[in-house]
Amino acid sequence: EAQVTQNPRYLITVTGKKLTVTCSQNMNHEYMSWYRQDPGLGLRQIYYSMNVEVTDKGDVPEGYKVSRKEKRNFPLILESPSPNQTSLYFCASSPRGTRFSYNEQFFGPGTRLTVL
Amino acid sequence: GQQLNQSPQSMFIQEGEDVSMNCTSSSIFNTWLWYKQDPGEGPVLLIALYKAGELTSNGRLTAQFGITRKDSFLNISASIPSDVGIYFCAGRENSGGSNYKLTFGKGTLLTVNP
């Protein structure tokens, strides 16, 4: 089944304790992205990656890191989490190719993170 | 970054009623997308629009790409309880190159009373 998976789905942690949220897609998509969703603010892009070893900042990158060593994986790293990073996080991927295919981003199920 | 103004923020309707929501942008977009997010899940694409003036339907859903390329609307006809969820518009600016970045609206929370 074609899908985007995220782990963990739920995480409660404490300020300053480094954590990684994994994202993996099995659709051979070039483009991957991380979003955070907060009440009243909608979806905001954190980082994105156009392909392996190519990453760039989105609208709210502060406090986050990413890497894209393999095409299928795009982990989100919080080196020193803070309470304002408590949020619902989504990973998404989309294929490159025709004009009509790269716009459809497939989203993962989400990771709910709480930083105490 | 670019922001989209999506309205209304929330709607409470009776089953069977029609629904309309819209998004506006200060920039010209070359793509408009509409997503639905069910509780506890990620957004799922409903309709994609690629040309100014384009009107596209998907079952009871109809969306249009505004002529000015700065707005889009989504209509849902004869709503049913499973239409409940958050609806997001998303747009891609006409910036050229291979910029895949989408900008999302803040969402419209739809509640349907049976």
Interface residues (C-beta under 8 A of the other chain):
Chain A: V4 Y31 Y35 G40 L41 G42 L43 R44 Q45 Y48 M50 G58 D59 F90 A92 S94 R96 R99 F100 Y102 N103 E104 Q105 F107 G108 P109 G110
Chain B: G1 Q6 T31 L33 G40 E41 G42 P43 V44 L45 A48 Y50 F88 R92 S98 Y100 K101 L102 F104 G105 K106 G107
